[in-house]
């Protein structure tokens, strides 16, 4: 091989490497601006010019994670690590991917290796803290979240996560401030939310929903506290909640169109009210039945249920799935093939409280489960139905909040790493006195939870039958 040919090949490679780096730089700029498709194209061009370009493989993997193409993302990240051993950014992205797919042990290994290579990597400490929280290793999680905040100025996502971690442990005094950062993260800030309770005296305040239906039901309890000081309270909520809330808070104005709230002095999103009232474990406003079902709807559903149920045996309402768009839905909802074993108890009247497409799951059961979801237009109807039940058994969804707010005897089935308001231990709810909690012991093990529910339900039914016999005598 001639020297001149070798020189030409070398120059071509150098030119390709330079062009590859240019493609990568431009792709990184586009990725930062949010143009994932163009960035992916440029990263692929970089690899075509420089096949051993580890950074480009890592860039593709990170972008694929962001657009939720996780299987393909893993291939590119593993390739980056093959090409560049001890590559902290690729290890971090792989750990992030594993955390997104609930491979928590694998995520922990990747993130700890990332930190061993780059101890001052704030995002790695943050991600590891979140993984450890999911594993309910809360002290370790706190350590890494605190460190991530020290390493990066104004790391609001980490500060928010630390606040949620404190709330999960019942450390409300420390937790609410961090929880407020969600307003900056999700751009829900309102300048008129900076007030003290005494400032509301004789003033008009607008309260508005911010998150899901369950959150609105959960925090609307504070309206009674607001009414004690403010001269006028306007509550802006979704249409599906209007009739329910109107039946319970008759002296406030309820709007579903934000344009109709008019001028006001102060405002506050419902989830910020615990912070504004400096709520502690001892000051949670948790009266039983702070929501009331409309008496006419209770009577309406009483007649409907009586037509379908031929006897007066125990009647239980159930919900096995939450909002499929919720970020934690795959953990908090129970696969129906597991949940339906409850229906083997034939001495119970079962009524579905499932209100979305998941109601179609009932087509796979041979036992009779009454389903009225096509006749239910809003939460006021659901409340009227719930008031005709003896017990509600549900996963963590709006049904749990509604039943708890109505003061209905409710059994709540929770995964490991539950929402902060349910804490990590115990059978009792701090927020809803009539809720009893059944928790996973092992991640993903709903069979164990359902077995415990069935055992307790059989005992409850036995006690109920004995009571009825005594009462009949």
HELIX and SHEET records of a PDB file:
HELIX    1   1 UNK A    3  UNK A   33  1                                  31    
HELIX    2   2 UNK A   36  UNK A   49  1                                  14    
HELIX    3   3 UNK A   54  UNK A   66  1                                  13    
HELIX    4   4 UNK A   70  UNK A   83  1                                  14    
HELIX    5   5 UNK A   88  UNK A  100  1                                  13    
HELIX    6   6 UNK A  104  UNK A  117  1                                  14    
HELIX    7   7 UNK A  122  UNK A  134  1                                  13    
HELIX    8   8 UNK A  138  UNK A  151  1                                  14    
HELIX    9   9 UNK A  156  UNK A  168  1                                  13    
HELIX   10  10 UNK A  172  UNK A  179  1                                   8    
HELIX   11  11 UNK A  182  UNK A  185  1                                   4    
HELIX   12  12 UNK A  191  UNK A  193  5                                   3    
HELIX   13  13 UNK A  197  UNK A  200  5                                   4    
HELIX   14  14 UNK A  213  UNK A  219  1                                   7    
HELIX   15  15 UNK A  220  UNK A  222  5                                   3    
HELIX   16  16 UNK A  223  UNK A  227  1                                   5    
HELIX   17  17 UNK A  239  UNK A  248  1                                  10    
HELIX   18  18 UNK A  258  UNK A  260  5                                   3    
HELIX   19  19 UNK A  270  UNK A  272  5                                   3    
HELIX   20  20 UNK A  273  UNK A  276  1                                   4    
HELIX   21  21 UNK A  295  UNK A  308  1                                  14    
HELIX   22  22 UNK A  329  UNK A  332  1                                   4    
HELIX   23  23 UNK A  336  UNK A  339  1                                   4    
HELIX   24  24 UNK A  340  UNK A  344  5                                   5    
HELIX   25  25 UNK A  357  UNK A  364  5                                   8    
HELIX   26  26 UNK A  373  UNK A  375  5                                   3    
HELIX   27  27 UNK A  379  UNK A  386  1                                   8    
HELIX   28  28 UNK A  398  UNK A  406  1                                   9    
HELIX   29  29 UNK A  420  UNK A  422  5                                   3    
HELIX   30  30 UNK A  446  UNK A  472  1                                  27    
SHEET    1   A 4 UNK A 253  UNK A 255  0                                        
SHEET    2   A 4 UNK A 232  UNK A 236  1                                        
SHEET    3   A 4 UNK A 204  UNK A 208  1                                        
SHEET    4   A 4 UNK A 266  UNK A 269  1                                        
SHEET    1   B 6 UNK A 369  UNK A 371  0                                        
SHEET    2   B 6 UNK A 349  UNK A 352  1                                        
SHEET    3   B 6 UNK A 315  UNK A 319  1                                        
SHEET    4   B 6 UNK A 391  UNK A 395  1                                        
SHEET    5   B 6 UNK A 410  UNK A 414  1                                        
SHEET    6   B 6 UNK A 435  UNK A 439  1                                        
END                                                                             
